[in-house]
Amino acid sequence: MNFTTNFRQKKQEILPRYRVKRKVLDGKLEVQTLDFPNTHPSYERYMVHKVMNDLKESVGRVSESNFEELASISIPSVEYELPNGIIEVGSERFSVPECLFHPKGLHDQSQIGGEEPLMGLHELVQKSASFCDVEARRDLLSNVVVCGGTSMMTGFIERLQKEIFALTSLNRLRVIAPNSNVEKHFSAWLGGSILGSLGSFQQLWISKEEYGEFGKGLVERKAP
């Protein structure tokens, strides 16, 4: 379950911004839907995803503990302005992000995870660390860096740290995230730009010809 699927089940139309023209007439907002028949479907999907990502980052909330649908009755709705109108977002603010930690609640896992059972984000972190040397696991779990748009949801970092601690009981567990939402959103790009500006970075480059000749083992030799 994601926000897009949730609102489509409610028959709430989600339009990308380029298909909406808004103007105020006599003090009232008029919304006109535009049609661009030659637009490629992939671009349409991308622009819809941009709208829903903004919704997720703006109103998405991660519960401190397991979110129960029965408790959602008391959750007040909030308004969110789509390009084509204002919608009310209720318990979805919590139930959709809960799938990050309990994906078993997803309706159709077969299309996402294949035959393997889906794992929660905290379980993936713990499993990834378990593939590394025993000596390195403690250091890795003491420096879990969180970035990306999903990390901007209120309560996400605290819940992730709590869930990882429940799996590992590691006292030195630390989940790190930038302070500003801009840095959270673009951390991967910022890190890449810093790496690319280093004078030693060119030594790590691998050309297509080199990779074709030596294969993936070259990556480990150049960047051990």
N, C-alpha and C positions, 0 to 999 in steps of 0.2 A: 504494500500500500504506500502510495506517495500522494502529495497534495494534488497533482494533476489528475490521477485516477480518482481520488476522493471527490473532487468537484465535478468531474464528468459523470460519476455515478449519480450525482445530484442534479444532473442535466444543467449544470452551470456552464455556459459557454465561455471559453477562455480564448481571447483574441490577442494576437501580438500587437505591439504598439503601432506598427506601420499600417495596420488595417483599420485604424480608428482615427476619425477626425472629430475633434471636439471644439465647440464654439458656444459662446454665451449669447443668447438672444432674449431681450427683454428680462434680463436678470435670471434666466433659466439656462441650465447647461443642456446643450443638445449634443448627442453622440451619434455620429454617422458611421456606418460600417462600409468600408471600401473594399473593392474586389480587385485582386491582381491575379488573374487566371494563369499567367505564365510563371508564377513563382514556384520554384522547385520545392517539393515537399520537405526536403531536409532543412531548407532555410526556414520554412514555416515552423517546423518542430523546434529548431534552435531558438527562434524568437519567443515561442511559447514557453520554452524551458527557462529563458531569461526572466520572464514575468514570474513564473512559479518559484524560481530561485530567490527572487527578491521577496516574495511572499514568505517563503520558508525562513529567510534570514531576518525578516521584520517581525513576524508574529509567532514563529516556531518556538516552543518551550520544551525543555527536557526536564522531566520530573526527577525529584531527588531520589526516588526509589521506584520500584515497579509501578507503572501506571495502570490502574484498574478502570475499565470502562464504567463500572457501576458508580464510581466516585465522580464521574464526569458531569453528573447532573448539576452540581453546584458550581461548575466552571462558567464564568461569564463569557459571553461572546465579545469579540472585538471586531471593529470594522477594518477592512482593507480595501483600498481603491485599485481596482483593476483598470486597464485602459478603457474598457467598455462599461464600467459601472462599479458600484460599491457592493461588497459582499460581507456577510457575517461569517466569522470563523470562530467556531466553538471548541469542542473537545478535541477536534483534529489538531489543534496546536500542540497537544501533548501526545495523542495516540499515534500520529504519523512518526514523529521523532522516536517514539518508543521502539519502533521496528529496528532501529540501529542496534539496540541491545537485545531485543527478543524478536528476531526475524521469523520465528516459527508462526507468528501471527499473520504473516503474509498469506494472501489467498492462493497464489499460484507460484510456488517456489521452483517448479520445474523449468520455467522460462528464465530464471535468474541463476540458479545454482546448479542446474543439471541434476545428476544423481546424488551428488554430495549434499548432506544436510547443511543448511545455512548456519553460519556462526555469527554471534554478536560481535560488535566492534572490539569489545574488551577481550573476548576470546581470541580474536585474530591477533591482537597485540601480544597476548601471552604465548600463542602458538608460534608467532614469528620469532619471538625471543628464544623459544625453546629449540629452534633450529640452529642457533649460534652456540659457540663454545660456552661451557658452563661458567668459565671465569668471566665471560663478557656479559652474561645475562643480567646480573645485578646492575652493572653500569648502564646497560641499555634501558632497563625498566626504571632507572633513576633519572632518565633524560628522555622521556617520551614527548616529542614535539608535535603539537597539534596545529594544523593550519587548514585553510580552505574555507569556503562559504559556510559549510555545515557547522564549523566550529564557532560561528558567530551566534548561534542560537543560545539564548539564555539558559544557563544550567548545564550545558553540554560538557564543559571541561570538568566541573565538579563531579558529575555523574560518572564520567569515564574513569576518573581517578578512583572513585569509590568502588566501581565494579572490578577494576584491575586489582585493587587491594584485596577484595574478597577472594580473588582467584589465587593470589600469590602470597598474601600476608607479608609483603615486603615493607619494612619500616621506612626504607629510603626511597620508596616510590615517589616519583615526581612527574607530574604532567605539566609541560611548559607550553605557553602560548603567548604571542605578542599582545601588548596591551590594547592597541587600537584595532578597530575592525578593518581598516584599510590594510594594515600589515597582515592581519589574519588572512584576509582574502587573497592577497598577492604575495604571500611569503615565498612560494615556490619560484615565482618570477624574480623576486628581489634576491633570493639566494643564488639563482642562476646568473643574474647580472653581476653579482659580486664575484662569483667563481670565474666568470668569463673575463673579468677585468684583471685577474691576477696575472702577473708576469710569467708564472710557471705553468699557466693553464695550457699553453700550446704543447707542452710536453705530454699532455694527456690525450691529445687529439689522436683519433684513429681514422685513417682514410678508408674509403670503400675498398680500395685495392689491398690495403693491409689486412682488413678484416676478411676479405675473400681468400687471402693467402694463408693466414694463420688461424682464423676462426675465433670463437669466443674466448679461447684461452689467452688471447692477446690482451683482453680487457683486464684480466687478473694480474698480468705481468706489468701493465702500464699503470694500473691503479690498484695496488695491493691493499 
